[in-house]
C-alpha cells in the first residue's frame, strides 16, 4: 500500500520578508553551487584559466612550497 505524505506550508515572515527554513547541509550545498555558477560566468576567471592552460610551466614540489610559503 502506498503511503501519501503531505506537507503543510507555514508562511513565516521576518521583518516583512518571507523566510525559508532549510537544513544547514542543504543550504551549504546550494551556496556552493551558487558560488560555482558565479565563478563559471566570470569573464575574468575564464580568461585567467585559458591563460594558465596555455602556459606549460611545471613546478617542482620545492618551488610550490616556496611560492606558498610553506
Buried (B, 14 or more C-beta within 10 A) or exposed (E): EEEEEEEEEEEEEEEEEEEEEEEEEEEEEEEEEEEEEEEEEEEEEEEEEEEEEEEEEEEEEEEEEEEEEE
